[in-house]
Amino acid sequence: MAATPITDLLQLPRGERLALAMALWDSLDHEGRSEALPVDPAFCNELDRRWAAHRQNPTAALPWEEVQRQLGLG
C-alpha cells in the first residue's frame, strides 16, 4: 500500500478525517495513549471522587437538558 501524503488526508471530508483520527487513536495500546495524553494525578483523583459520589447517590445527577437550562444554553 502506498503512503498517502498528509496534505491529501487533510482534504478529506470532516467525517472521514474524524474516522481516520479515531482509527489512529484506537491503534494505540493503553501505554501509548497514556504517553500521548498524560492526565494530571489530581485530575484523576477528582474524577474518581466524583464517580464514587455518583455511585453512592445516582439520583442526584441532573439531566443534560437541566444543566443546559441552568447555564442559560437551552
Contact map, one row per residue, 1 for C-alpha under 8 A:
11100000000000000000000000000000000000000000000000000000000000000000000000
11110000000000000000000000000000000000000000000000000000000000000000000000
11111000000000000000000000000000000000000000000000000000000000000000000000
01111101100000000000000000000000000000000000000000000000000000000000000000
00111111100000000000000000000000000000000000000000000000000000000000000000
00011111110000000000000000000000000000000000000000000000000000000000000000
00001111111000000000000000000000000000000000000000000000000000000000000000
00011111111100000000000000000000000000000000000000000000000000000000000000
00011111111100001000000000000000000000000000000000000000000000000000000000
00000111111100001000000000000000000000000000000000000000000000000000000000
00000011111110000000000000000000000000000000000000000000000000000000000000
00000001111111011000000000000000000000000000000000000000000000000000000000
00000000001111111000000000000000000000000000000000000000000000000000000000
00000000000111111100000000000000000000000000000000000000000000000000000000
00000000000011111110000000000000000000000000000000000000000000000000000000
00000000000111111111000000000000000000000000000000000000000000000000000000
00000000110111111111100000000000000000000000000000000000000000000000000000
00000000000001111111110000000000000000000000000000000000000000000000000000
00000000000000111111111000000000000000000000000000000000000000000000000000
00000000000000011111111100000000000000000000000000000000000000000000000000
00000000000000001111111110000000000000000000000000000000000000000000000000
00000000000000000111111111000000000000000000000000000000000000000000000000
00000000000000000011111111100000000000000000000000000000000000000000000000
00000000000000000001111111110000000000000000000000000000000000000000000000
00000000000000000000111111110000100000000000000000000000000000000000000000
00000000000000000000011111111000000000000000000000000000000000000000000000
00000000000000000000001111111000000000000000000000000000000000000000000000
00000000000000000000000111111111100000000000000000000000000000000000000000
00000000000000000000000001111111100000000000000000000000000000000000000000
00000000000000000000000000011111110000000000000000000000000000000000000000
00000000000000000000000000011111111000000000000000000000000000000000000000
00000000000000000000000000011111111100000000000000000000000000000000000000
00000000000000000000000010011111111111000000000000000000000000000000000000
00000000000000000000000000000111111111100000000000000000000000000000000000
00000000000000000000000000000011111111000000000000000000000000000000000000
00000000000000000000000000000001111111000000000000000000000000000000000000
00000000000000000000000000000000111111100000000000000000000000000000000000
00000000000000000000000000000000111111110000000000000000000000000000000000
00000000000000000000000000000000010011111011000000000000000000000000000000
00000000000000000000000000000000000001111111000000000000000000000000000000
00000000000000000000000000000000000000111111100000000000000000000000000000
00000000000000000000000000000000000000011111110000000000000000000000000000
00000000000000000000000000000000000000111111111000000000000000000000000000
00000000000000000000000000000000000000111111111100000000000000000000000000
00000000000000000000000000000000000000001111111110000000000000000000000000
00000000000000000000000000000000000000000111111111000000000000000000000000
00000000000000000000000000000000000000000011111111100000000000000000000000
00000000000000000000000000000000000000000001111111110000000000000000000000
00000000000000000000000000000000000000000000111111111000000000000000000000
00000000000000000000000000000000000000000000011111111100000000000000000000
00000000000000000000000000000000000000000000001111111110000000000000000000
00000000000000000000000000000000000000000000000111111111000000000000000000
00000000000000000000000000000000000000000000000011111111110000000000000000
00000000000000000000000000000000000000000000000001111111110110000000000000
00000000000000000000000000000000000000000000000000111111110000000000000000
00000000000000000000000000000000000000000000000000011111110000000000000000
00000000000000000000000000000000000000000000000000001111111110000000000000
00000000000000000000000000000000000000000000000000001111111110000000000000
00000000000000000000000000000000000000000000000000000000111110000000000000
00000000000000000000000000000000000000000000000000000100111111000000000000
00000000000000000000000000000000000000000000000000000100111111100000000000
00000000000000000000000000000000000000000000000000000000000111110110000000
00000000000000000000000000000000000000000000000000000000000011111110000000
00000000000000000000000000000000000000000000000000000000000001111111000000
00000000000000000000000000000000000000000000000000000000000000111111100001
00000000000000000000000000000000000000000000000000000000000001111111110000
00000000000000000000000000000000000000000000000000000000000001111111111000
00000000000000000000000000000000000000000000000000000000000000011111111111
00000000000000000000000000000000000000000000000000000000000000001111111111
00000000000000000000000000000000000000000000000000000000000000000111111110
00000000000000000000000000000000000000000000000000000000000000000011111111
00000000000000000000000000000000000000000000000000000000000000000001111111
00000000000000000000000000000000000000000000000000000000000000000001111111
00000000000000000000000000000000000000000000000000000000000000001001101111
